[in-house]
Amino acid sequence: MMSSGAPRIACSILLGFGLTLSSYVNAQTSPHPDSFALLASGPEDSETQLATEMVSLLPQESRPRVRIERGDAGFNAIVQLLSDPKIGAAFISTDALAYAKDVELGGRLEERLALIARLAPQEVHILAGRHITKIEDLAGQKVAVGPSGSSSAITAASLFAALKIEIEALPIEATRALDLLKRNEIAALVGIGGKPLPYLASLDEENLHLLAVPFSEALQSVYLPTRLEHDDYPGLIDGNADVPTIATGLALLAAVDKGDAARGAYKAWLEILVGNFFTGLAELRVGDHHQKWRDVNLAANIRGLPRAGAAEAWLGLQSQPVAEAGPAEVRLTATEPQVPTSASISEDQREALFQEFIEWRRARQH
């Protein structure tokens, strides 16, 4: 997914990431079959809200046993998902997935990771001082791109390499980067996530603005064109204006195998998560839930990546065609799996759908 210039910039951004797969495995404790952890991002990122709302669909007795842990949706999260027996699923950006294919992680990723669901596109946000009027003005400037190995750091590396813009990339997390930007100590920060990003939504700073990322031929094979609007960031965008930008992909992934000790419990937890999430998706598309749920197509694939068994079984139960998506192909024409569209789906209806899925799954195994 990255252009030919991306590895050099990526290496500078990811420099210092010294965690190897073997050392991480050796640092872990035994698996916890009575619990399941979702690896999201920090409290200032949209993935944490998505994870919280997903867990809200689980039966009451299961919710306390599902933990949401802090991740970065990037390379670090892939390593943790593959090696930490306590992590059941993780939010991973498609840019990070593409980057990780070129890194030795103990085997081919398509044999070690499985897709639960391809989620909605995640917008690229570049917040800059008013003296920066266009993205080219960032050449040679200090730009906070997020911690080393994070989804924002990897996407920033890919983006600026594709545009042939040399920046001084700083591995600084969003909250601290925002403080530095307000003091004019850096020129910009890069944030990746489903709009609106919580730490930008309430921001109202006359000296800061969201920088346009014009769509170009250099970006079209990897990213989607999109826009940030006044309703997303009323303090940063005028009411009659919008800001063009690009979007990258986000996926919820599982590990293919967690080892003999954890295999049974891990499989059972995935079936609980998938069954309740997929049958309850209609509820997440209405009300005060994150607006990104409205753009999720459960039938969307990531080319070359197998689907998790529980997800494949649920989709098979719906007897609907599955659409395959490349890196930027997220607006799909496949028929959405048939789940209740009413906002008033009851607990009994959801339980009935879930039980139907479980019974069908059991029948397939015999």
Buried (B, 14 or more C-beta within 10 A) or exposed (E): BBBEBBBEBBEBBBEEBEBBBEEBBEEEEEBBBEBBBBBBBBEBBBBBBBBBBBBEBBEEEBEEBBBBBEBBBBBBBBBBBBBBBBBBBBBBBBBBBBBBEEEEBEEEBBEBBBBBBBBBBBBBBBBBBEEBEEBEBBBEBBBBBBBBBBBBBBBBBBBBBBBEBBBBBBBBBBEEBBEBBBEEEBBBBBBBBBBBBBBBEEBEBEEBBBBBBEBEEBBEEBBBBBBBBBEBBBEBBEEEEBBEBBBBBBBBBBBBBBEEEBEEBBBEBBBBBBBBBBBBBBBBBBEEBBBBBEEBBBBBBBEEBBBBBBBBBBBBBBEBEBBEBBBBBBEBEBEBBEBBEEEEBEEEBBBEBBEBBBEEBEEEEE
